[in-house]
């Protein structure tokens, strides 16, 4: 992927002509933030600078400092008293420390990008939002899947989504065991579905079990929205495979997103099929017959039947077949694979954060949206606990 040059011309929050960024937490997430800040520094013509890293662990702190040639500090207090200028910071520490880290940075006038989940409780999230409003600071929550190019591609196609099916499965690792699978993995899909459904939650049904840790490692959830939309979520961190997929249905259309591959497929009901369905069985039978012969019968031979190769099957069958995507076998269903310009979601997220810092405008994933995803995740955990009690688990 070619490097992306970002335009951050202007003055930072500290009055300089560039932004000095720090990363708090040099673990798995923090190392990625460090890497991307350095990439953005190289692409921004001096307008972004990776300025510091903070981590309580001496080994992690030293490794980050050596790799990126930046000052390292054992705490945010050390960073602040050192006189090192910082305009913006990523908070990549364990969730239980999000609130304390955000409070210190916001009080110091530093804009923050907080890794998901927003905080350990709604009270902590509300305190962060109140302090950010008081200090006039940017708070962005790290729901990076919102920046996945497949999600960006599907947003213009939204009509009236009525059913979602989300699967997010991972092989077990000791990462993020401070939170359960709902707050670790499922929360990505909760945020996206809340965004796409755009409706208050009406009812939650959930079941979950601990498998290899003391917290819930696998969960299945059914959420009903006030709009009538239903969403099923499955998340596991004890799977034998990696799966990151979201499928949803809306009138006359099925959409499938693969987050890992950054792909978007749609299946649409053709105008002919919709008309045939409204007319009943005979019309549907005629549609099926037309579909069966379309591959061998030239379009002029179908003239007058009301059907054609373009309206009884995939409109781009040849192109799709060349990409390994078969035409849909059912009459009247058109399969389309969208062109998605692939890019790293984390980089897009951090570019959006820095653009918000520059323009003093709301980021794509606001603190309020991060709070909504957290609230739903916590309600789901309460439903899982209630189910476990009823089942005697």
HELIX and SHEET records of a PDB file:
HELIX    1   1 UNK A   28  UNK A   43  1                                  16    
HELIX    2   2 UNK A   58  UNK A   68  1                                  11    
HELIX    3   3 UNK A   76  UNK A   82  1                                   7    
HELIX    4   4 UNK A   95  UNK A   97  5                                   3    
HELIX    5   5 UNK A   98  UNK A  107  1                                  10    
HELIX    6   6 UNK A  122  UNK A  135  1                                  14    
HELIX    7   7 UNK A  144  UNK A  147  5                                   4    
HELIX    8   8 UNK A  149  UNK A  155  1                                   7    
HELIX    9   9 UNK A  181  UNK A  181  1                                   1    
HELIX   10  10 UNK A  182  UNK A  186  3                                   5    
HELIX   11  11 UNK A  187  UNK A  197  1                                  11    
HELIX   12  12 UNK A  271  UNK A  279  1                                   9    
HELIX   13  13 UNK A  281  UNK A  293  1                                  13    
HELIX   14  14 UNK A  299  UNK A  302  5                                   4    
HELIX   15  15 UNK A  317  UNK A  322  1                                   6    
HELIX   16  16 UNK A  345  UNK A  359  1                                  15    
HELIX   17  17 UNK A  367  UNK A  391  1                                  25    
SHEET    1   A 6 UNK A  71  UNK A  73  0                                        
SHEET    2   A 6 UNK A  48  UNK A  54  1                                        
SHEET    3   A 6 UNK A  19  UNK A  24  1                                        
SHEET    4   A 6 UNK A  88  UNK A  91  1                                        
SHEET    5   A 6 UNK A 111  UNK A 115  1                                        
SHEET    6   A 6 UNK A 139  UNK A 142  1                                        
SHEET    1   B 8 UNK A 201  UNK A 209  0                                        
SHEET    2   B 8 UNK A 218  UNK A 225 -1                                        
SHEET    3   B 8 UNK A 230  UNK A 236 -1                                        
SHEET    4   B 8 UNK A 163  UNK A 169  1                                        
SHEET    5   B 8 UNK A 243  UNK A 250 -1                                        
SHEET    6   B 8 UNK A 253  UNK A 258 -1                                        
SHEET    7   B 8 UNK A 263  UNK A 269 -1                                        
SHEET    8   B 8 UNK A 333  UNK A 337 -1                                        
END                                                                             
